[in-house]
């Protein structure tokens, strides 16, 4: 009588074949899902293109009504009063090393302290 032996390697081979089959099935499902998603995305893009093309078709606009002529009205606001510009830089915005008043800069003595190249430009 032959003895029925169950080797661990045979059991392991069957488990490995079952696992390989499960992995192959999973990969097939993932590939199928990916293809379905790409197909769905392509259809959505085509629908979007069709919708945009339909919207971009120029359509005639209604004629405006000319039964009431336009009459401009006088504004009720007061006109703007002009003011003199302020050429003086505020004290807090000047650089510390160059703090001079506006009067010092406008005088003719300021030109004496400038180099000759700057004097020509002025």
Jmol script that loads the backbone (N, CA, C; Angstrom):
load data "model"
ATOM      1  N   UNK A   1       0.794  -1.179   0.000  1.00  0.00           N
ATOM      2  CA  UNK A   1       0.000   0.000   0.000  1.00  0.00           C
ATOM      3  C   UNK A   1       0.850   1.263   0.000  1.00  0.00           C
ATOM      4  N   UNK A   2       0.548   2.135  -0.955  1.00  0.00           N
ATOM      5  CA  UNK A   2       1.327   3.380  -0.981  1.00  0.00           C
ATOM      6  C   UNK A   2       0.850   4.346   0.110  1.00  0.00           C
ATOM      7  N   UNK A   3       1.789   5.011   0.648  1.00  0.00           N
ATOM      8  CA  UNK A   3       1.498   5.970   1.710  1.00  0.00           C
ATOM      9  C   UNK A   3       1.302   7.359   1.068  1.00  0.00           C
ATOM     10  N   UNK A   4       0.196   8.019   1.468  1.00  0.00           N
ATOM     11  CA  UNK A   4      -0.095   9.348   0.926  1.00  0.00           C
ATOM     12  C   UNK A   4       0.676  10.376   1.748  1.00  0.00           C
ATOM     13  N   UNK A   5       1.709  10.920   1.154  1.00  0.00           N
ATOM     14  CA  UNK A   5       2.536  11.904   1.849  1.00  0.00           C
ATOM     15  C   UNK A   5       2.114  13.328   1.462  1.00  0.00           C
ATOM     16  N   UNK A   6       2.057  14.202   2.452  1.00  0.00           N
ATOM     17  CA  UNK A   6       1.783  15.624   2.205  1.00  0.00           C
ATOM     18  C   UNK A   6       3.028  16.404   2.607  1.00  0.00           C
ATOM     19  N   UNK A   7       3.772  16.793   1.599  1.00  0.00           N
ATOM     20  CA  UNK A   7       4.980  17.560   1.881  1.00  0.00           C
ATOM     21  C   UNK A   7       4.622  19.043   2.044  1.00  0.00           C
ATOM     22  N   UNK A   8       5.387  19.719   2.889  1.00  0.00           N
ATOM     23  CA  UNK A   8       5.161  21.152   3.126  1.00  0.00           C
ATOM     24  C   UNK A   8       5.402  21.958   1.850  1.00  0.00           C
ATOM     25  N   UNK A   9       6.353  21.531   1.036  1.00  0.00           N
ATOM     26  CA  UNK A   9       6.643  22.248  -0.215  1.00  0.00           C
ATOM     27  C   UNK A   9       5.465  22.169  -1.180  1.00  0.00           C
ATOM     28  N   UNK A  10       4.745  21.017  -1.199  1.00  0.00           N
ATOM     29  CA  UNK A  10       3.562  20.898  -2.062  1.00  0.00           C
ATOM     30  C   UNK A  10       2.445  21.825  -1.579  1.00  0.00           C
ATOM     31  N   UNK A  11       2.219  21.874  -0.267  1.00  0.00           N
ATOM     32  CA  UNK A  11       1.198  22.766   0.300  1.00  0.00           C
ATOM     33  C   UNK A  11       1.560  24.218   0.013  1.00  0.00           C
ATOM     34  N   UNK A  12       2.833  24.538   0.189  1.00  0.00           N
ATOM     35  CA  UNK A  12       3.313  25.904  -0.054  1.00  0.00           C
ATOM     36  C   UNK A  12       3.159  26.269  -1.527  1.00  0.00           C
ATOM     37  N   UNK A  13       3.396  25.329  -2.430  1.00  0.00           N
ATOM     38  CA  UNK A  13       3.247  25.581  -3.870  1.00  0.00           C
ATOM     39  C   UNK A  13       1.784  25.861  -4.213  1.00  0.00           C
ATOM     40  N   UNK A  14       0.855  25.140  -3.600  1.00  0.00           N
ATOM     41  CA  UNK A  14      -0.564  25.375  -3.848  1.00  0.00           C
ATOM     42  C   UNK A  14      -0.981  26.748  -3.322  1.00  0.00           C
ATOM     43  N   UNK A  15      -0.510  27.106  -2.125  1.00  0.00           N
ATOM     44  CA  UNK A  15      -0.823  28.428  -1.570  1.00  0.00           C
ATOM     45  C   UNK A  15      -0.236  29.546  -2.444  1.00  0.00           C
ATOM     46  N   UNK A  16       0.970  29.302  -2.924  1.00  0.00           N
ATOM     47  CA  UNK A  16       1.627  30.315  -3.764  1.00  0.00           C
ATOM     48  C   UNK A  16       0.882  30.464  -5.092  1.00  0.00           C
ATOM     49  N   UNK A  17       0.394  29.364  -5.672  1.00  0.00           N
ATOM     50  CA  UNK A  17      -0.377  29.419  -6.924  1.00  0.00           C
ATOM     51  C   UNK A  17      -1.683  30.180  -6.695  1.00  0.00           C
ATOM     52  N   UNK A  18      -2.343  29.900  -5.555  1.00  0.00           N
ATOM     53  CA  UNK A  18      -3.572  30.609  -5.212  1.00  0.00           C
ATOM     54  C   UNK A  18      -3.296  32.118  -5.056  1.00  0.00           C
ATOM     55  N   UNK A  19      -2.188  32.463  -4.368  1.00  0.00           N
ATOM     56  CA  UNK A  19      -1.819  33.873  -4.166  1.00  0.00           C
ATOM     57  C   UNK A  19      -1.497  34.550  -5.502  1.00  0.00           C
ATOM     58  N   UNK A  20      -0.754  33.846  -6.373  1.00  0.00           N
ATOM     59  CA  UNK A  20      -0.416  34.403  -7.687  1.00  0.00           C
ATOM     60  C   UNK A  20      -1.680  34.666  -8.492  1.00  0.00           C
ATOM     61  N   UNK A  21      -2.647  33.752  -8.401  1.00  0.00           N
ATOM     62  CA  UNK A  21      -3.924  33.931  -9.096  1.00  0.00           C
ATOM     63  C   UNK A  21      -4.673  35.163  -8.545  1.00  0.00           C
ATOM     64  N   UNK A  22      -4.668  35.343  -7.216  1.00  0.00           N
ATOM     65  CA  UNK A  22      -5.318  36.507  -6.610  1.00  0.00           C
ATOM     66  C   UNK A  22      -4.641  37.818  -7.047  1.00  0.00           C
ATOM     67  N   UNK A  23      -3.315  37.823  -7.088  1.00  0.00           N
ATOM     68  CA  UNK A  23      -2.575  39.017  -7.513  1.00  0.00           C
ATOM     69  C   UNK A  23      -2.887  39.333  -8.974  1.00  0.00           C
ATOM     70  N   UNK A  24      -2.914  38.300  -9.813  1.00  0.00           N
ATOM     71  CA  UNK A  24      -3.214  38.509 -11.232  1.00  0.00           C
ATOM     72  C   UNK A  24      -4.637  39.061 -11.397  1.00  0.00           C
ATOM     73  N   UNK A  25      -5.579  38.522 -10.625  1.00  0.00           N
ATOM     74  CA  UNK A  25      -6.970  39.003 -10.688  1.00  0.00           C
ATOM     75  C   UNK A  25      -7.060  40.468 -10.224  1.00  0.00           C
ATOM     76  N   UNK A  26      -6.334  40.787  -9.166  1.00  0.00           N
ATOM     77  CA  UNK A  26      -6.334  42.161  -8.653  1.00  0.00           C
ATOM     78  C   UNK A  26      -5.748  43.123  -9.684  1.00  0.00           C
ATOM     79  N   UNK A  27      -4.649  42.729 -10.305  1.00  0.00           N
ATOM     80  CA  UNK A  27      -4.034  43.579 -11.342  1.00  0.00           C
ATOM     81  C   UNK A  27      -4.982  43.773 -12.525  1.00  0.00           C
ATOM     82  N   UNK A  28      -5.677  42.692 -12.896  1.00  0.00           N
ATOM     83  CA  UNK A  28      -6.623  42.783 -14.002  1.00  0.00           C
ATOM     84  C   UNK A  28      -7.751  43.755 -13.651  1.00  0.00           C
ATOM     85  N   UNK A  29      -8.270  43.677 -12.419  1.00  0.00           N
ATOM     86  CA  UNK A  29      -9.329  44.588 -11.989  1.00  0.00           C
ATOM     87  C   UNK A  29      -8.849  46.039 -11.956  1.00  0.00           C
ATOM     88  N   UNK A  30      -7.621  46.248 -11.479  1.00  0.00           N
ATOM     89  CA  UNK A  30      -7.064  47.607 -11.439  1.00  0.00           C
ATOM     90  C   UNK A  30      -6.911  48.160 -12.853  1.00  0.00           C
ATOM     91  N   UNK A  31      -6.408  47.316 -13.767  1.00  0.00           N
ATOM     92  CA  UNK A  31      -6.241  47.742 -15.160  1.00  0.00           C
ATOM     93  C   UNK A  31      -7.600  48.065 -15.781  1.00  0.00           C
ATOM     94  N   UNK A  32      -8.593  47.226 -15.512  1.00  0.00           N
ATOM     95  CA  UNK A  32      -9.932  47.449 -16.040  1.00  0.00           C
ATOM     96  C   UNK A  32     -10.527  48.738 -15.468  1.00  0.00           C
ATOM     97  N   UNK A  33     -10.352  48.964 -14.169  1.00  0.00           N
ATOM     98  CA  UNK A  33     -10.853  50.179 -13.536  1.00  0.00           C
ATOM     99  C   UNK A  33     -10.174  51.416 -14.130  1.00  0.00           C
ATOM    100  N   UNK A  34      -8.873  51.305 -14.345  1.00  0.00           N
ATOM    101  CA  UNK A  34      -8.116  52.422 -14.919  1.00  0.00           C
ATOM    102  C   UNK A  34      -8.589  52.740 -16.336  1.00  0.00           C
ATOM    103  N   UNK A  35      -8.809  51.721 -17.142  1.00  0.00           N
ATOM    104  CA  UNK A  35      -9.294  51.933 -18.508  1.00  0.00           C
ATOM    105  C   UNK A  35     -10.687  52.548 -18.497  1.00  0.00           C
ATOM    106  N   UNK A  36     -11.540  52.076 -17.579  1.00  0.00           N
ATOM    107  CA  UNK A  36     -12.900  52.622 -17.465  1.00  0.00           C
ATOM    108  C   UNK A  36     -12.857  54.099 -17.049  1.00  0.00           C
ATOM    109  N   UNK A  37     -11.974  54.413 -16.117  1.00  0.00           N
ATOM    110  CA  UNK A  37     -11.825  55.799 -15.663  1.00  0.00           C
ATOM    111  C   UNK A  37     -11.318  56.701 -16.791  1.00  0.00           C
ATOM    112  N   UNK A  38     -10.342  56.221 -17.553  1.00  0.00           N
ATOM    113  CA  UNK A  38      -9.835  56.995 -18.688  1.00  0.00           C
ATOM    114  C   UNK A  38     -10.926  57.205 -19.742  1.00  0.00           C
ATOM    115  N   UNK A  39     -11.718  56.159 -20.011  1.00  0.00           N
ATOM    116  CA  UNK A  39     -12.804  56.275 -20.982  1.00  0.00           C
ATOM    117  C   UNK A  39     -13.836  57.291 -20.506  1.00  0.00           C
ATOM    118  N   UNK A  40     -14.175  57.217 -19.218  1.00  0.00           N
ATOM    119  CA  UNK A  40     -15.145  58.157 -18.646  1.00  0.00           C
ATOM    120  C   UNK A  40     -14.613  59.586 -18.719  1.00  0.00           C
ATOM    121  N   UNK A  41     -13.339  59.771 -18.421  1.00  0.00           N
ATOM    122  CA  UNK A  41     -12.731  61.105 -18.473  1.00  0.00           C
ATOM    123  C   UNK A  41     -12.725  61.636 -19.908  1.00  0.00           C
ATOM    124  N   UNK A  42     -12.442  60.770 -20.859  1.00  0.00           N
ATOM    125  CA  UNK A  42     -12.446  61.179 -22.266  1.00  0.00           C
ATOM    126  C   UNK A  42     -13.846  61.611 -22.689  1.00  0.00           C
ATOM    127  N   UNK A  43     -14.863  60.861 -22.270  1.00  0.00           N
ATOM    128  CA  UNK A  43     -16.243  61.237 -22.596  1.00  0.00           C
ATOM    129  C   UNK A  43     -16.615  62.585 -21.970  1.00  0.00           C
ATOM    130  N   UNK A  44     -16.200  62.807 -20.725  1.00  0.00           N
ATOM    131  CA  UNK A  44     -16.485  64.083 -20.065  1.00  0.00           C
ATOM    132  C   UNK A  44     -15.816  65.242 -20.801  1.00  0.00           C
ATOM    133  N   UNK A  45     -14.567  65.035 -21.234  1.00  0.00           N
ATOM    134  CA  UNK A  45     -13.848  66.086 -21.970  1.00  0.00           C
ATOM    135  C   UNK A  45     -14.549  66.383 -23.297  1.00  0.00           C
ATOM    136  N   UNK A  46     -15.000  65.335 -23.984  1.00  0.00           N
ATOM    137  CA  UNK A  46     -15.709  65.547 -25.253  1.00  0.00           C
ATOM    138  C   UNK A  46     -17.012  66.308 -25.025  1.00  0.00           C
ATOM    139  N   UNK A  47     -17.740  65.980 -23.951  1.00  0.00           N
ATOM    140  CA  UNK A  47     -18.975  66.693 -23.625  1.00  0.00           C
ATOM    141  C   UNK A  47     -18.681  68.159 -23.307  1.00  0.00           C
ATOM    142  N   UNK A  48     -17.593  68.390 -22.581  1.00  0.00           N
ATOM    143  CA  UNK A  48     -17.202  69.760 -22.248  1.00  0.00           C
ATOM    144  C   UNK A  48     -16.857  70.560 -23.504  1.00  0.00           C
ATOM    145  N   UNK A  49     -16.141  69.924 -24.428  1.00  0.00           N
ATOM    146  CA  UNK A  49     -15.784  70.589 -25.691  1.00  0.00           C
ATOM    147  C   UNK A  49     -17.037  70.911 -26.490  1.00  0.00           C
ATOM    148  N   UNK A  50     -17.972  69.963 -26.553  1.00  0.00           N
ATOM    149  CA  UNK A  50     -19.228  70.210 -27.270  1.00  0.00           C
ATOM    150  C   UNK A  50     -19.990  71.368 -26.649  1.00  0.00           C
ATOM    151  N   UNK A  51     -20.054  71.393 -25.316  1.00  0.00           N
ATOM    152  CA  UNK A  51     -20.781  72.459 -24.616  1.00  0.00           C
ATOM    153  C   UNK A  51     -20.121  73.820 -24.857  1.00  0.00           C
ATOM    154  N   UNK A  52     -18.778  73.858 -24.795  1.00  0.00           N
ATOM    155  CA  UNK A  52     -18.069  75.120 -25.029  1.00  0.00           C
ATOM    156  C   UNK A  52     -18.264  75.609 -26.456  1.00  0.00           C
ATOM    157  N   UNK A  53     -18.214  74.693 -27.412  1.00  0.00           N
ATOM    158  CA  UNK A  53     -18.419  75.091 -28.811  1.00  0.00           C
ATOM    159  C   UNK A  53     -19.828  75.639 -29.015  1.00  0.00           C
ATOM    160  N   UNK A  54     -20.786  75.029 -28.350  1.00  0.00           N
ATOM    161  CA  UNK A  54     -22.164  75.487 -28.469  1.00  0.00           C
ATOM    162  C   UNK A  54     -22.325  76.879 -27.855  1.00  0.00           C
ATOM    163  N   UNK A  55     -21.655  77.125 -26.732  1.00  0.00           N
ATOM    164  CA  UNK A  55     -21.744  78.432 -26.077  1.00  0.00           C
ATOM    165  C   UNK A  55     -21.045  79.520 -26.867  1.00  0.00           C
ATOM    166  N   UNK A  56     -19.980  79.168 -27.572  1.00  0.00           N
ATOM    167  CA  UNK A  56     -19.171  80.174 -28.263  1.00  0.00           C
ATOM    168  C   UNK A  56     -19.739  80.594 -29.611  1.00  0.00           C
ATOM    169  N   UNK A  57     -20.829  80.001 -30.020  1.00  0.00           N
ATOM    170  CA  UNK A  57     -21.439  80.404 -31.282  1.00  0.00           C
ATOM    171  C   UNK A  57     -22.002  81.810 -31.105  1.00  0.00           C
ATOM    172  N   UNK A  58     -21.586  82.751 -31.962  1.00  0.00           N
ATOM    173  CA  UNK A  58     -22.109  84.111 -31.798  1.00  0.00           C
ATOM    174  C   UNK A  58     -23.604  84.163 -32.109  1.00  0.00           C
ATOM    175  N   UNK A  59     -24.322  84.851 -31.250  1.00  0.00           N
ATOM    176  CA  UNK A  59     -25.760  84.979 -31.428  1.00  0.00           C
ATOM    177  C   UNK A  59     -26.113  86.450 -31.538  1.00  0.00           C
ATOM    178  N   UNK A  60     -27.160  86.729 -32.273  1.00  0.00           N
ATOM    179  CA  UNK A  60     -27.594  88.111 -32.453  1.00  0.00           C
ATOM    180  C   UNK A  60     -28.152  88.649 -31.140  1.00  0.00           C
ATOM    181  N   UNK A  61     -27.837  89.938 -30.874  1.00  0.00           N
ATOM    182  CA  UNK A  61     -28.361  90.586 -29.679  1.00  0.00           C
ATOM    183  C   UNK A  61     -29.566  91.427 -30.047  1.00  0.00           C
ATOM    184  N   UNK A  62     -30.423  91.601 -29.081  1.00  0.00           N
ATOM    185  CA  UNK A  62     -31.621  92.394 -29.316  1.00  0.00           C
ATOM    186  C   UNK A  62     -31.254  93.851 -29.588  1.00  0.00           C
ATOM    187  N   UNK A  63     -32.065  94.493 -30.430  1.00  0.00           N
ATOM    188  CA  UNK A  63     -31.879  95.911 -30.716  1.00  0.00           C
ATOM    189  C   UNK A  63     -32.263  96.720 -29.490  1.00  0.00           C
ATOM    190  N   UNK A  64     -31.476  97.727 -29.137  1.00  0.00           N
ATOM    191  CA  UNK A  64     -31.863  98.562 -28.001  1.00  0.00           C
ATOM    192  C   UNK A  64     -33.064  99.433 -28.364  1.00  0.00           C
ATOM    193  N   UNK A  65     -33.816  99.805 -27.336  1.00  0.00           N
ATOM    194  CA  UNK A  65     -34.983 100.657 -27.555  1.00  0.00           C
ATOM    195  C   UNK A  65     -34.530 102.113 -27.680  1.00  0.00           C
ATOM    196  N   UNK A  66     -34.948 102.764 -28.764  1.00  0.00           N
ATOM    197  CA  UNK A  66     -34.612 104.170 -28.975  1.00  0.00           C
ATOM    198  C   UNK A  66     -35.851 105.056 -28.859  1.00  0.00           C
ATOM    199  N   UNK A  67     -36.882 104.534 -28.225  1.00  0.00           N
ATOM    200  CA  UNK A  67     -38.103 105.330 -28.131  1.00  0.00           C
ATOM    201  C   UNK A  67     -37.959 106.465 -27.109  1.00  0.00           C
ATOM    202  N   UNK A  68     -37.073 106.323 -26.133  1.00  0.00           N
ATOM    203  CA  UNK A  68     -36.825 107.401 -25.172  1.00  0.00           C
ATOM    204  C   UNK A  68     -35.431 107.946 -25.415  1.00  0.00           C
ATOM    205  N   UNK A  69     -35.309 109.179 -25.878  1.00  0.00           N
ATOM    206  CA  UNK A  69     -33.967 109.721 -26.135  1.00  0.00           C
ATOM    207  C   UNK A  69     -33.213 109.964 -24.822  1.00  0.00           C
ATOM    208  N   UNK A  70     -31.901 109.867 -24.886  1.00  0.00           N
ATOM    209  CA  UNK A  70     -31.052 110.067 -23.710  1.00  0.00           C
ATOM    210  C   UNK A  70     -30.833 111.559 -23.496  1.00  0.00           C
ATOM    211  N   UNK A  71     -31.130 112.034 -22.293  1.00  0.00           N
ATOM    212  CA  UNK A  71     -30.912 113.435 -21.938  1.00  0.00           C
ATOM    213  C   UNK A  71     -29.985 113.450 -20.732  1.00  0.00           C
ATOM    214  N   UNK A  72     -28.768 113.956 -20.899  1.00  0.00           N
ATOM    215  CA  UNK A  72     -27.842 113.987 -19.758  1.00  0.00           C
ATOM    216  C   UNK A  72     -28.323 114.974 -18.703  1.00  0.00           C
ATOM    217  N   UNK A  73     -28.096 114.638 -17.436  1.00  0.00           N
ATOM    218  CA  UNK A  73     -28.503 115.507 -16.330  1.00  0.00           C
ATOM    219  C   UNK A  73     -27.279 116.138 -15.698  1.00  0.00           C
ATOM    220  N   UNK A  74     -27.482 117.303 -15.145  1.00  0.00           N
ATOM    221  CA  UNK A  74     -26.403 118.008 -14.466  1.00  0.00           C
ATOM    222  C   UNK A  74     -26.113 117.310 -13.140  1.00  0.00           C
ATOM    223  N   UNK A  75     -24.857 117.177 -12.817  1.00  0.00           N
ATOM    224  CA  UNK A  75     -24.452 116.523 -11.586  1.00  0.00           C
ATOM    225  C   UNK A  75     -24.774 117.420 -10.393  1.00  0.00           C
ATOM    226  N   UNK A  76     -25.114 116.806  -9.280  1.00  0.00           N
ATOM    227  CA  UNK A  76     -25.425 117.558  -8.074  1.00  0.00           C
ATOM    228  C   UNK A  76     -24.206 117.700  -7.171  1.00  0.00           C
ATOM    229  N   UNK A  77     -23.099 117.082  -7.526  1.00  0.00           N
ATOM    230  CA  UNK A  77     -21.876 117.178  -6.725  1.00  0.00           C
ATOM    231  C   UNK A  77     -21.190 118.509  -7.012  1.00  0.00           C
ATOM    232  N   UNK A  78     -20.472 118.996  -6.009  1.00  0.00           N
ATOM    233  CA  UNK A  78     -19.691 120.220  -6.177  1.00  0.00           C
ATOM    234  C   UNK A  78     -18.426 119.894  -6.963  1.00  0.00           C
ATOM    235  N   UNK A  79     -17.952 120.842  -7.798  1.00  0.00           N
ATOM    236  CA  UNK A  79     -16.710 120.570  -8.523  1.00  0.00           C
ATOM    237  C   UNK A  79     -15.525 120.500  -7.562  1.00  0.00           C
ATOM    238  N   UNK A  80     -14.500 119.794  -7.974  1.00  0.00           N
ATOM    239  CA  UNK A  80     -13.310 119.634  -7.154  1.00  0.00           C
ATOM    240  C   UNK A  80     -12.550 120.951  -7.088  1.00  0.00           C
ATOM    241  N   UNK A  81     -12.131 121.322  -5.880  1.00  0.00           N
ATOM    242  CA  UNK A  81     -11.367 122.549  -5.693  1.00  0.00           C
ATOM    243  C   UNK A  81      -9.883 122.209  -5.824  1.00  0.00           C
ATOM    244  N   UNK A  82      -9.149 122.899  -6.703  1.00  0.00           N
ATOM    245  CA  UNK A  82      -7.724 122.584  -6.855  1.00  0.00           C
ATOM    246  C   UNK A  82      -6.917 123.059  -5.651  1.00  0.00           C
ATOM    247  N   UNK A  83      -5.826 122.332  -5.322  1.00  0.00           N
ATOM    248  CA  UNK A  83      -4.940 122.746  -4.246  1.00  0.00           C
ATOM    249  C   UNK A  83      -3.505 122.690  -4.733  1.00  0.00           C
ATOM    250  N   UNK A  84      -2.673 123.395  -4.040  1.00  0.00           N
ATOM    251  CA  UNK A  84      -1.254 123.419  -4.373  1.00  0.00           C
ATOM    252  C   UNK A  84      -0.621 122.094  -3.955  1.00  0.00           C
ATOM    253  N   UNK A  85       0.278 121.539  -4.761  1.00  0.00           N
ATOM    254  CA  UNK A  85       0.942 120.296  -4.365  1.00  0.00           C
ATOM    255  C   UNK A  85       1.964 120.547  -3.254  1.00  0.00           C
ATOM    256  N   UNK A  86       2.195 119.545  -2.428  1.00  0.00           N
ATOM    257  CA  UNK A  86       3.181 119.643  -1.355  1.00  0.00           C
ATOM    258  C   UNK A  86       4.465 118.981  -1.839  1.00  0.00           C
ATOM    259  N   UNK A  87       5.469 119.810  -2.096  1.00  0.00           N
ATOM    260  CA  UNK A  87       6.745 119.283  -2.570  1.00  0.00           C
ATOM    261  C   UNK A  87       7.684 118.939  -1.424  1.00  0.00           C
ATOM    262  N   UNK A  88       7.344 119.329  -0.228  1.00  0.00           N
ATOM    263  CA  UNK A  88       8.189 119.076   0.938  1.00  0.00           C
ATOM    264  C   UNK A  88       7.962 117.648   1.417  1.00  0.00           C
ATOM    265  N   UNK A  89       9.042 116.924   1.685  1.00  0.00           N
ATOM    266  CA  UNK A  89       8.952 115.557   2.184  1.00  0.00           C
ATOM    267  C   UNK A  89       8.754 115.637   3.694  1.00  0.00           C
ATOM    268  N   UNK A  90       7.802 114.888   4.256  1.00  0.00           N
ATOM    269  CA  UNK A  90       7.610 114.917   5.709  1.00  0.00           C
ATOM    270  C   UNK A  90       8.870 114.489   6.444  1.00  0.00           C
ATOM    271  N   UNK A  91       9.068 115.005   7.623  1.00  0.00           N
ATOM    272  CA  UNK A  91      10.291 114.787   8.398  1.00  0.00           C
ATOM    273  C   UNK A  91      10.495 113.303   8.713  1.00  0.00           C
ATOM    274  N   UNK A  92       9.434 112.571   8.990  1.00  0.00           N
ATOM    275  CA  UNK A  92       9.588 111.164   9.355  1.00  0.00           C
ATOM    276  C   UNK A  92       9.903 110.270   8.155  1.00  0.00           C
ATOM    277  N   UNK A  93       9.761 110.779   6.918  1.00  0.00           N
ATOM    278  CA  UNK A  93      10.050 109.966   5.731  1.00  0.00           C
ATOM    279  C   UNK A  93      11.434 110.241   5.157  1.00  0.00           C
ATOM    280  N   UNK A  94      12.158 111.198   5.693  1.00  0.00           N
ATOM    281  CA  UNK A  94      13.492 111.507   5.178  1.00  0.00           C
ATOM    282  C   UNK A  94      14.513 110.552   5.770  1.00  0.00           C
ATOM    283  N   UNK A  95      15.621 110.411   5.084  1.00  0.00           N
ATOM    284  CA  UNK A  95      16.706 109.561   5.555  1.00  0.00           C
ATOM    285  C   UNK A  95      17.456 110.330   6.638  1.00  0.00           C
ATOM    286  N   UNK A  96      17.912 109.639   7.676  1.00  0.00           N
ATOM    287  CA  UNK A  96      18.540 110.298   8.830  1.00  0.00           C
ATOM    288  C   UNK A  96      19.771 111.107   8.430  1.00  0.00           C
ATOM    289  N   UNK A  97      20.604 110.584   7.540  1.00  0.00           N
ATOM    290  CA  UNK A  97      21.832 111.283   7.190  1.00  0.00           C
ATOM    291  C   UNK A  97      21.565 112.502   6.311  1.00  0.00           C
ATOM    292  N   UNK A  98      20.432 112.567   5.681  1.00  0.00           N
ATOM    293  CA  UNK A  98      20.138 113.646   4.736  1.00  0.00           C
ATOM    294  C   UNK A  98      19.014 114.545   5.233  1.00  0.00           C
ATOM    295  N   UNK A  99      18.829 114.693   6.513  1.00  0.00           N
ATOM    296  CA  UNK A  99      17.733 115.508   7.028  1.00  0.00           C
ATOM    297  C   UNK A  99      18.039 116.982   6.824  1.00  0.00           C
ATOM    298  N   UNK A 100      17.376 117.545   5.847  1.00  0.00           N
ATOM    299  CA  UNK A 100      17.445 118.974   5.585  1.00  0.00           C
ATOM    300  C   UNK A 100      16.035 119.446   5.359  1.00  0.00           C
ATOM    301  N   UNK A 101      15.783 120.655   5.665  1.00  0.00           N
ATOM    302  CA  UNK A 101      14.443 121.166   5.422  1.00  0.00           C
ATOM    303  C   UNK A 101      14.300 121.503   3.951  1.00  0.00           C
ATOM    304  N   UNK A 102      13.089 121.701   3.519  1.00  0.00           N
ATOM    305  CA  UNK A 102      12.826 122.035   2.123  1.00  0.00           C
ATOM    306  C   UNK A 102      13.457 123.370   1.762  1.00  0.00           C
ATOM    307  N   UNK A 103      13.530 124.268   2.701  1.00  0.00           N
ATOM    308  CA  UNK A 103      14.109 125.587   2.425  1.00  0.00           C
ATOM    309  C   UNK A 103      15.598 125.486   2.157  1.00  0.00           C
ATOM    310  N   UNK A 104      16.316 124.608   2.848  1.00  0.00           N
ATOM    311  CA  UNK A 104      17.753 124.452   2.635  1.00  0.00           C
ATOM    312  C   UNK A 104      18.039 123.920   1.236  1.00  0.00           C
ATOM    313  N   UNK A 105      17.203 123.029   0.741  1.00  0.00           N
ATOM    314  CA  UNK A 105      17.438 122.418  -0.566  1.00  0.00           C
ATOM    315  C   UNK A 105      17.126 123.366  -1.699  1.00  0.00           C
ATOM    316  N   UNK A 106      16.209 124.293  -1.493  1.00  0.00           N
ATOM    317  CA  UNK A 106      15.797 125.152  -2.593  1.00  0.00           C
ATOM    318  C   UNK A 106      16.714 126.354  -2.773  1.00  0.00           C
ATOM    319  N   UNK A 107      17.531 126.645  -1.810  1.00  0.00           N
ATOM    320  CA  UNK A 107      18.394 127.835  -1.887  1.00  0.00           C
ATOM    321  C   UNK A 107      19.533 127.661  -2.867  1.00  0.00           C
ATOM    322  N   UNK A 108      20.136 128.772  -3.347  1.00  0.00           N
ATOM    323  CA  UNK A 108      21.247 128.683  -4.299  1.00  0.00           C
ATOM    324  C   UNK A 108      22.522 128.154  -3.665  1.00  0.00           C
ATOM    325  N   UNK A 109      22.643 128.242  -2.333  1.00  0.00           N
ATOM    326  CA  UNK A 109      23.858 127.763  -1.677  1.00  0.00           C
ATOM    327  C   UNK A 109      24.007 126.255  -1.807  1.00  0.00           C
ATOM    328  N   UNK A 110      22.928 125.564  -2.062  1.00  0.00           N
ATOM    329  CA  UNK A 110      22.959 124.113  -2.201  1.00  0.00           C
ATOM    330  C   UNK A 110      23.751 123.720  -3.445  1.00  0.00           C
ATOM    331  N   UNK A 111      23.692 124.513  -4.493  1.00  0.00           N
ATOM    332  CA  UNK A 111      24.395 124.198  -5.723  1.00  0.00           C
ATOM    333  C   UNK A 111      25.903 124.265  -5.534  1.00  0.00           C
ATOM    334  N   UNK A 112      26.366 125.047  -4.601  1.00  0.00           N
ATOM    335  CA  UNK A 112      27.806 125.176  -4.382  1.00  0.00           C
ATOM    336  C   UNK A 112      28.386 123.880  -3.821  1.00  0.00           C
ATOM    337  N   UNK A 113      27.602 123.140  -3.062  1.00  0.00           N
ATOM    338  CA  UNK A 113      28.097 121.923  -2.430  1.00  0.00           C
ATOM    339  C   UNK A 113      28.008 120.712  -3.354  1.00  0.00           C
ATOM    340  N   UNK A 114      27.272 120.815  -4.484  1.00  0.00           N
ATOM    341  CA  UNK A 114      27.124 119.681  -5.393  1.00  0.00           C
ATOM    342  C   UNK A 114      28.349 119.547  -6.278  1.00  0.00           C
ATOM    343  N   UNK A 115      28.681 118.323  -6.682  1.00  0.00           N
ATOM    344  CA  UNK A 115      29.784 118.124  -7.634  1.00  0.00           C
ATOM    345  C   UNK A 115      29.405 118.738  -8.992  1.00  0.00           C
ATOM    346  N   UNK A 116      30.399 118.984  -9.808  1.00  0.00           N
ATOM    347  CA  UNK A 116      30.167 119.671 -11.083  1.00  0.00           C
ATOM    348  C   UNK A 116      29.323 118.828 -12.041  1.00  0.00           C
ATOM    349  N   UNK A 117      29.423 117.499 -11.980  1.00  0.00           N
ATOM    350  CA  UNK A 117      28.622 116.665 -12.884  1.00  0.00           C
ATOM    351  C   UNK A 117      27.129 116.777 -12.559  1.00  0.00           C
ATOM    352  N   UNK A 118      26.798 116.903 -11.281  1.00  0.00           N
ATOM    353  CA  UNK A 118      25.395 117.036 -10.885  1.00  0.00           C
ATOM    354  C   UNK A 118      24.904 118.450 -11.222  1.00  0.00           C
ATOM    355  N   UNK A 119      25.790 119.436 -11.105  1.00  0.00           N
ATOM    356  CA  UNK A 119      25.435 120.828 -11.375  1.00  0.00           C
ATOM    357  C   UNK A 119      25.009 121.007 -12.838  1.00  0.00           C
ATOM    358  N   UNK A 120      25.667 120.286 -13.747  1.00  0.00           N
ATOM    359  CA  UNK A 120      25.357 120.396 -15.168  1.00  0.00           C
ATOM    360  C   UNK A 120      23.950 119.862 -15.455  1.00  0.00           C
ATOM    361  N   UNK A 121      23.562 118.813 -14.766  1.00  0.00           N
ATOM    362  CA  UNK A 121      22.248 118.224 -14.981  1.00  0.00           C
ATOM    363  C   UNK A 121      21.137 119.155 -14.518  1.00  0.00           C
ATOM    364  N   UNK A 122      21.419 119.928 -13.475  1.00  0.00           N
ATOM    365  CA  UNK A 122      20.394 120.835 -12.954  1.00  0.00           C
ATOM    366  C   UNK A 122      20.302 122.008 -13.864  1.00  0.00           C
TER     367      UNK A 122
END
end "model"
wireframe off; spacefill off
backbone 0.3
color backbone group
